[in-house]
């Protein structure tokens, strides 16, 4: 290998590493800020669930993290967008990212073979699958969105996905409410 190739490889490694450090810093600052801002809502939702339902307020699920390392992901036992609030703890701890591929079970077929490259980044609280009306997409298209993110992510893409997440959640909730009203009519 020539000195130019080694230098290019070193520069590429440095750029990738700097990108991961920048992404991690963004996740840590953003996750901490959101956790502090939303902790009253998280506490109120957990208390409400504990008082109105039998069983624990938190649901535990084992998912594959960075490099396939499994961890127990916590969510609230509700179908509302509040269910994802405990995942901010995983973002702050470094097990998840604000933006990344959909969290999957370690035994999921996408955690093996060619698609295993999705494990080269942390799973995300949101991602391209979240903002693209995932309930309407076939599984194969969701896979492609996740793998495209893995191969091409950068901080600008993360910011764009974050900006589009709340409007996408609102659109989905409005569609569900309209469908429910149509069934009742």
PyMOL commands that set and color helices and strands:
alter all, ss='L'
color gray80, all
select helices_A, chain A and resi 3-52+66-68+81-84+87-93+109-111+113-120+128-131+134-136+139-152+155-184
alter helices_A, ss='H'
color red, helices_A
select strands_A, chain A and resi 58-64+70-76+96-99+123-126
alter strands_A, ss='S'
color yellow, strands_A
deselect
rebuild
show_as cartoon
